[in-house]
Amino acid sequence: MNNRGTFFKRRKNKQLEHSSTDEMITDIKQEELSFDLTKNKELIKKAFGNTMDFKIEEVTFGDKAAIICYIDTMVAKNKIVEQVFKPLESVNAEEGIHITEDNFEQIRKAYFAGLSFTYCKNYHQIIWHILSGFIVIVIDGIQANAFALEVINEDRRSIDEPSTQTIIRGPKEGFTELLSTNISLIRRRLKNHNLQFENYIIGKESKTSIALGYIDGITNKDILNEVRERINKIDASLILDSGNIEEFIVDKTLTPFPLTFNTERPDSTSAQLAEGKVVLIVDGSPFVIVVPTVFTDFFQATEDYYQPFFMATFIRIIRYMSFMIALVLPSLYVALTTFHQELLPTELLISIQAQREGVPFPAVVEIFMMELTFEVLREAGIRMPRAVGQTVSIVGALVLGQAAVEAGLVSNVLVIIVAFTAIASFVSPIYNFSIATRLLRFILILAAASLGLYGVLLGLVIMVIHLTSLRSFGISYLTPVAPLLIEDQTDVFVRLPIWANKKRPSYLKTAAPIKKEHTNNPSPPTQSKGDQE
C-alpha cells in the first residue's frame, strides 16, 4: 500500500514538474531578447531541453561573440558551410572591423546577401524559426542581435503525377508536401501580380504553416474575410494534413457530402482561383483545399477543359448517370424483387427467380453480403502495396463472385448488379465524393427492404432536402441548380465552348464578374487566298 502511495506521489510530482517546466518555457517565449549573450544562450538551451539534434555553436562575428543555433536534422548541411560559416570567416578575416548597431545591417547585406533572413526580437521568434529549419545567429551586445537565415533541408518528394486525379490529356504535375513548391506551381500558371498568399501558423504542437491564396480584385471580400475568420478560430494541437483543417472550417459536420473541394492538381487549383475562389495550402500535405464549393463541382474533371466541348459534355452526363446508378441500382433491385415484382417484365422476372432458386437468403441479405465484400476488397486494394493492390481487387472480386454463385449463396444477376454499381462509383473524379455515394447506397438498400420503392423515393427526397440545407461558406450547396441561376448553366450539366464562357459564376459575387468582353468564336476566313488572287 505504501509502495502504491509512493508511486502516485512520484507521478504527481512529475506532472507538477512538467507543468511548471511548460509554464517556464511559455514565459521564456514571451520574453524579449537580452543584450547578454550568455543569458540568451542559457534560455534557448532551456527551451529545447536535452534533444539530441539541437546544436549551439560559439563563433565570432567580427569583434563580437556570437552563437549559432539550429536543429541538425532540419537544415541542409552543405548550405551551412557555404552560406553561413564561409561568410563568417570572411567577416572575421577583415582587419579592424567593428560591429555596431549602425553598421550591422550594412555588414549583413555585404556578407549574407542572397539568403532569406528575418530579424528575431524575442525568444518566441527564435524558437519558431529554429523549429522551422532556420539557422539563428545571436550576437552579443547590440540591439538587433539575432537574425534567422533560411537553410532548410528540402530533400522532399519530387514533383510527380497526381495519384488520385489522373488524366489522359493535360499537365501531369501534382502538388507535393512542400509549401513553397506548391505555391510556385500555382504562380507558374497564374502570372498575376494580384495573386496573394497569406501565412498562418496553426497547431499548438505542430506549428503548421498554412497559406491562404486568392486573387485580389476578383475574389469576393466577404467570402475571403469569412475564410480568414474561420482559420483564426482554429484551436488545434496538431495539424498534419489539409483534412485536419477541413473539419474546423466547414459549415456543417453532420453530413456525408464534402463541403470543401480538395485537389492535388495545380491546374485545377489555378482555374478555381481565376474563378474567384479561395485556396488553403497546408505545409506537409499534397492536397489543397478550395472553398467555397457546390454539389456540381464534384462532377467536373480538369480534363473536361482540355478536349472538345461536346466530348466533355457527353462524359459529364455519363458521370451524372453513373452517380445515380451507384446510388440507387442495388436498392431498386431489392425493392423490385421483394415488393414490386409485377413491375418487371415476365421473362425477366422468370429469369431472376430461376437464378435465385436455391439461394438461402432474402434479396436484402444477399446484396448486403456482396456489397460489403466489394467494399472490403476495394479497401484492401487501396491499403496494399501498389504493385499488388489492383490485382488483389480485381482477382479477388472475380474469384469470390464466382465462388459465391457456385456455392449457391448469391445469384448471377446480383453479381452483375453489384459489379456494375462498383464500376459506376469509380467514375466520380473526386474520391471523397464517391465515399458519400457508397455510404448512402447502404441506407437506400435498408429503405428499400423496409418500404420498397416508396422507401427508395423517401430516402431520395430526404437526401435532396438535406442537400438543400447545406452551405459552403454561406453559399447554397445545390447552387446553381437550386436556386436556379440560368446565367451559370454554361458549365454545369453541359460545357459550352471556352470562348462562349464569358462570366465567372454569379453565385460567388466576385469583384470582376466578366472574364472577357468578347466571345472570339472561331470562324473560317471570309475569302480564301486563292479567291483574293
Secondary structure as the mmCIF struct_conf table of DSSP 4:
data_model
#
loop_
_struct_conf.conf_type_id
_struct_conf.id
_struct_conf.beg_label_comp_id
_struct_conf.beg_label_asym_id
_struct_conf.beg_label_seq_id
_struct_conf.end_label_comp_id
_struct_conf.end_label_asym_id
_struct_conf.end_label_seq_id
HELX_RH_AL_P HELX_RH_AL_P1 ASN A 2 GLN A 30
BEND BEND1 GLU A 31 GLU A 31
STRN STRN1 GLU A 32 GLU A 32
HELX_LH_PP_P HELX_LH_PP_P1 LEU A 33 SER A 34
BEND BEND2 PHE A 35 PHE A 35
HELX_RH_AL_P HELX_RH_AL_P2 LEU A 37 PHE A 48
TURN_TY1_P TURN_TY1_P1 GLY A 49 ASN A 50
TURN_TY1_P TURN_TY1_P2 MET A 52 ASP A 53
STRN STRN2 PHE A 54 PHE A 61
TURN_TY1_P TURN_TY1_P3 GLY A 62 ASP A 63
STRN STRN3 LYS A 64 ILE A 71
TURN_TY1_P TURN_TY1_P4 ASP A 72 MET A 74
STRN STRN4 VAL A 75 VAL A 75
HELX_RH_AL_P HELX_RH_AL_P3 LYS A 77 ILE A 80
HELX_RH_PI_P HELX_RH_PI_P1 VAL A 81 PHE A 85
HELX_RH_AL_P HELX_RH_AL_P4 LYS A 86 ALA A 93
BEND BEND3 GLU A 94 GLU A 94
TURN_TY1_P TURN_TY1_P5 GLU A 95 GLY A 96
TURN_TY1_P TURN_TY1_P6 GLU A 101 ASN A 103
HELX_RH_AL_P HELX_RH_AL_P5 PHE A 104 TYR A 111
BEND BEND4 PHE A 112 PHE A 112
TURN_TY1_P TURN_TY1_P7 ALA A 113 GLY A 114
BEND BEND5 LEU A 115 LEU A 115
STRN STRN5 PHE A 117 TYR A 119
STRN STRN6 ASN A 122 ASN A 122
HELX_RH_AL_P HELX_RH_AL_P6 TYR A 123 LEU A 131
TURN_TY1_P TURN_TY1_P8 SER A 132 GLY A 133
STRN STRN7 PHE A 134 ILE A 139
BEND BEND6 ASP A 140 GLY A 141
BEND BEND7 GLN A 143 ALA A 144
STRN STRN8 ALA A 146 GLU A 150
STRN STRN9 ILE A 152 ILE A 152
HELX_LH_PP_P HELX_LH_PP_P2 ARG A 157 ILE A 159
BEND BEND8 SER A 163 GLN A 165
BEND BEND9 ILE A 168 GLY A 170
BEND BEND10 GLU A 177 GLU A 177
HELX_RH_AL_P HELX_RH_AL_P7 LEU A 179 ARG A 189
TURN_TY1_P TURN_TY1_P9 HIS A 193 ASN A 194
STRN STRN10 LEU A 195 ILE A 202
TURN_TY1_P TURN_TY1_P10 LYS A 204 SER A 206
STRN STRN11 THR A 208 ILE A 215
TURN_TY1_P TURN_TY1_P11 ASP A 216 ILE A 218
BEND BEND11 THR A 219 THR A 219
HELX_RH_AL_P HELX_RH_AL_P8 LYS A 221 ASN A 232
TURN_TY1_P TURN_TY1_P12 LYS A 233 LYS A 233
BEND BEND12 SER A 237 SER A 237
BEND BEND13 ASP A 241 ASP A 241
HELX_RH_AL_P HELX_RH_AL_P9 SER A 242 ILE A 249
BEND BEND14 ASP A 251 ASP A 251
BEND BEND15 THR A 253 LEU A 254
BEND BEND16 PRO A 256 PHE A 257
BEND BEND17 LEU A 259 THR A 260
STRN STRN12 PHE A 261 THR A 263
HELX_RH_AL_P HELX_RH_AL_P10 PRO A 266 GLU A 275
TURN_TY1_P TURN_TY1_P13 GLY A 276 GLY A 276
STRN STRN13 VAL A 278 VAL A 282
TURN_TY1_P TURN_TY1_P14 ASP A 283 GLY A 284
BEND BEND18 PRO A 286 PRO A 286
STRN STRN14 VAL A 288 VAL A 291
BEND BEND19 PRO A 292 PRO A 292
HELX_RH_3T_P HELX_RH_3T_P1 PHE A 295 PHE A 299
HELX_RH_3T_P HELX_RH_3T_P2 THR A 302 TYR A 305
BEND BEND20 TYR A 306 GLN A 307
HELX_RH_AL_P HELX_RH_AL_P11 PHE A 309 THR A 338
TURN_TY1_P TURN_TY1_P15 PHE A 339 PHE A 339
HELX_RH_3T_P HELX_RH_3T_P3 GLN A 341 LEU A 343
BEND BEND21 LEU A 344 LEU A 344
HELX_RH_AL_P HELX_RH_AL_P12 THR A 346 ARG A 356
TURN_TY1_P TURN_TY1_P16 GLU A 357 GLY A 358
BEND BEND22 PHE A 361 PHE A 361
HELX_RH_AL_P HELX_RH_AL_P13 ALA A 363 ARG A 383
BEND BEND23 MET A 384 MET A 384
HELX_RH_AL_P HELX_RH_AL_P14 ARG A 386 GLU A 406
TURN_TY1_P TURN_TY1_P17 ALA A 407 GLY A 408
BEND BEND24 LEU A 409 VAL A 410
HELX_RH_AL_P HELX_RH_AL_P15 ASN A 412 SER A 425
TURN_TY1_P TURN_TY1_P18 PHE A 426 VAL A 427
BEND BEND25 PRO A 429 ILE A 430
HELX_RH_AL_P HELX_RH_AL_P16 TYR A 431 LEU A 451
TURN_TY1_P TURN_TY1_P19 GLY A 452 GLY A 452
HELX_RH_AL_P HELX_RH_AL_P17 LEU A 453 SER A 469
STRN STRN15 ARG A 471 SER A 472
TURN_TY1_P TURN_TY1_P20 PHE A 473 GLY A 474
STRN STRN16 ILE A 475 SER A 476
TURN_TY1_P TURN_TY1_P21 TYR A 477 LEU A 484
HELX_RH_3T_P HELX_RH_3T_P4 ILE A 486 ASP A 488
TURN_TY1_P TURN_TY1_P22 GLN A 489 THR A 490
STRN STRN17 ASP A 491 ASP A 491
BEND BEND26 VAL A 492 VAL A 494
STRN STRN18 ARG A 495 ARG A 495
HELX_RH_3T_P HELX_RH_3T_P5 ILE A 498 ALA A 500
STRN STRN19 LYS A 503 LYS A 503
HELX_RH_3T_P HELX_RH_3T_P6 SER A 506 LEU A 508
BEND BEND27 ALA A 511 ALA A 511
STRN STRN20 ILE A 514 ILE A 514
BEND BEND28 LYS A 515 LYS A 515
BEND BEND29 GLU A 517 GLU A 517
BEND BEND30 THR A 526 GLN A 527
HELX_RH_AL_P HELX_RH_AL_P18 LYS A 529 GLN A 532
#
